[in-house]
């Protein structure tokens, strides 16, 4: 017997206002990252106020500095996320339509691009203030999972980034026409709620592990350790979920020759797995390096 969960009656908008012929809306996706940034900032402040957690009992900055850093982080997320989407998913399209690159309101962001943007922002912010880059990076690794958790939940609310077809009892019947385009469709097309899988692995479980390592196991006293755990943990989690997540259509389109080639000749590798591989390798190397350098 076919068993599945109907998609709940959720609106992607928290509230909306029509004013002067224009539609203004506050969406769950935007709210998720705003709340995630605030939670991450509070976690950073909590860690900075406990000097005993840090190498040589010296936090890398004051709690007030963390607020200034968040501004740089937001710019890195937006700039890197958009450029990552342009370069990783639809380079041919945006090469032909460069005026659309800054139009972020049309949609199209990449986590891996946003991650690179944050790395660049943190590097220059740390250099400008003569702060220890490893300590700043470890603090940020601790604060990112809440935004990932809430962001993936908002992906579910939006009915986007759904998974592959499944007959498991927790499969979800997403309402969009694209989600219902399943081969050999008999009744309704149920798909893996891959957004929930990612929220649990990348946000809840990885976040809990990082908190335990930082506050109970002296993780912040080992330079680059938490950064390595975050990178390897995210890369492994994302790569695993990609087995259940529907491959990104932009990645395998003619607008992305690399993605189309890998989809045809790459033994089924997806965009998320391709861009996660460097994170896994670098993350494992950072963990190894942190254990080679004894903590103070």
N, C-alpha and C positions, 0 to 999 in steps of 0.2 A: 504493500500500500504506500502511496506517495505521501510523505510527511515533510513539511517545511514550515517556516515561520513567515507570516505575511509581514511586509515592511510596515513599521509603525507610521501612523499619520503624523509626521514631523515636518515642520517647515524649516528651511535653511535660514530663515530670517527670524530674529527675535522680535523685532518690531520694525515697521516701515512708515514713512511719512511721504505723501505726495505734496510737493510744494512748488509753486510756480511752474507747473508742467513737468517737474522732474521728480524722479523716484529716489528717495534716500532710505537706506535700510541698514540696520545693524545686524550682521550675519553671525551665526554661531562660530564660523571659521575664524573670523577676525577676533571675536570675543575670546575664543579658546587660546589664541596665541598671546593676547593681551594679559589674560589671567595667568597663563603659563609663565610669561616673563616676570610678572609680579611675584609669583611663587618662587621662581628661580632666584630672583633678587633677594627675597627674604631668607632663602636657604644660604645664599652667599653671605649675607650679613650675619646670620646665626653662626656660621663657621668662622668668620673673621673675628667675631667677638670672643672666640675661645682660642687664645694664643697657644695653648698646650697642644692643639691639633696639628700645628705647623712645624716645619723643620726649624730647628734652633729657637722654637717658641716665638717665631716672628711671622705674623701674617703678611702677605704680599702688598696689602693696601689697607686703608681705613674703611670702615663701613660707608662713609660718605663718598669715597672714590668709587664704590661699587655702583652707585646710582649713575655717575658719569659714564662708567663703562657700559651700562645698559643701553645708553643712547647709541654708542658705537656698534653694539651688538645688533640693535634693530636695523641700523643702516646696512650692516653687513649681511643680515638675513635677507632684506628686501633686494639689495643690489646683486648679491651673489645668487640668490634664489632665482631671480629673473634671468640673469645672464646664463646660469646653468641650464635653465629650461631652453633658452634660445640655442645654446651650443650643443647640448646633449640630445635634444629631442627633435627640434625643427630647424636645423641650421640653414637648409636650402630655402625654406619659406621666408625666414627673416632676412636672409641675404637679398632676396628679391623685394622684401617689404621692410627695410630698416627703420622706417618711421614708426612702425608698430612695436619696436623693441621696448621702449619705456612705458607702454600702455599696460601697466600691471593690472588695471581694473578689468581688463578683458579676460583675466585668468592666465594661468601658466606659471607655475613655480616649481623648482627642483630642490629637494632636501639637500642633495649632495652639493649642488651649487651654493645653497645657503650656508652649508657647513664650510665650504672653502672661503666664502665671503666673511664669515665670522673669524676664521683663522687669520685672514689678512688684517681685519680690523683689530683683533687682539694683539697681533704682532706689532703694528704701528703704535697702538695705544700704550703698550708695555714699554716699547723703546722710547717713546716721547716722555714717559714719566720715570724712566730708569727703574722699572719694576722687573722682578724675576718672572720671565715668561712662563716657565714650567709651573710655578705656583698659581699664576693667573689662569692658565689653561686647566689645571686640575680643579680649581674652584668652579670654572664654567662647566666642566664635565659633570660636576655634582648637580648643577642647577638646570641642565637642559631637559632631562626626562619628563618633568611635569608638562612642559609645552608639547613634547611629542605625544604624551598620553592624551591630553585634551585635544590636540590637533587631529589625531587619528579618530577620536570619537566624533569630532565635527565632520570628518570625511564620511563617516557612517550616516550622520544626520543628513548630510547633503546627498546621500545615495550615490556616491562616486567612489572610484578606485575599488570597486567590488571584485570578488574573487572568481575563480573558475567554477564551472558547473559542478554540482554535487548532488548526491541523493541522500546525504547524511541528514538526520532529523533536525539539526540546527542550521541547515541551509536557509538562506533568506531570499524571499522573492522580491527583488528590487524592481521598482515600478517602471524604470526608464525603458524606452524601446530598445536601446542598445543592449541593456542587461537581459532582455528577453530574446535576444537573437542567439539561441542555443541550437546546436545540431540535434536532430532526432527529437525535437520538442514534442512531448505528448500532452502534458497538461501545462502547468506553469514552470518556468525555468528558475530553479533554486540555485543559489550560488554561495560559496564560502563567504562569510562575513570577515574578509581578510583585514578590514580596517580594525576590527575588534582584536584579531590576533596580534596585529602590530601594536595596538595600544597596550595590550597586556605585556608583550615581550619587550618592546623598545621603551615603553614608558614605565609601567608599574614594576615589572620584575627587575629590569636593568636599573631603574631608579632606586629601588629598595636595596639592591646589591651595592650600589655606589654609596648610599647613605651608611650602610653597615660598615663598609670598608673605611669610610672617612671618619665616622664617629666612634667606632668600636675597635678597629684594627689598625689605626695609625696610618691610613692610606695617604693622608695629606703630607706626611713627613717623608714620603718617598717621591722625589721629583719625577713627574711624567707618568706615575703609576695609574692614577685615576683616569687620566687622559687616554692611556692605552686601554684600560678596561672599557671605557665608554666606546672608543672607536671599534675595538674588536667585538664588543658586545652588540653594538648597533649593526655592524656589518654582518655578523653571523645571524642575528635575528631577522634582519631584512632579507638576507639570502634565503633563509628557511621559509619565510612567509611567501616569497616569490613562487614557490612550488604550488601555492594555493591561490595566488592573486592573478587576475587576468592581466596578461602583458599589456603595457601601455601602447595604445594604438599609434601614438605619435612616434614611438621608437621604431616601429616596423613599417613606417610609411615611406613613400618615395621622397618625402621632405628630409629624411635622415638616411642617407646612403649607408652609413656605418651600421645603423640599427637594422636596416633591411638585410644587409649582407650577413650579419651575425644571426639574425632570425632564420635565414635560409641555410647558412652553412655553419652556424655556431652551436650546433647540438642543443638547441632550445634555450640558450642563455638569454636572460632578460636584461632590461636596462638596469633594474635595481641590483641584480647580481653583478653586472659588469662594473658599476660604479662603487659597489660595496667591497669588491676584492681588494683595492688598494687600502681601504680603511682597515680591513682585517689584518693585512700584512704589516702595515705600519703600527697598528694597535698592539699586535703580539710582540713586535720588536721593542716598542716602548715599555711593555711590561717586563720583558727580559732585561732591558737596560736599567729599569728602576730597581730590579732585584740585584743587579751587578753593582749598583752604587749604594753602599750602606747608609741607612738613615741616621740622622744626627741623634 
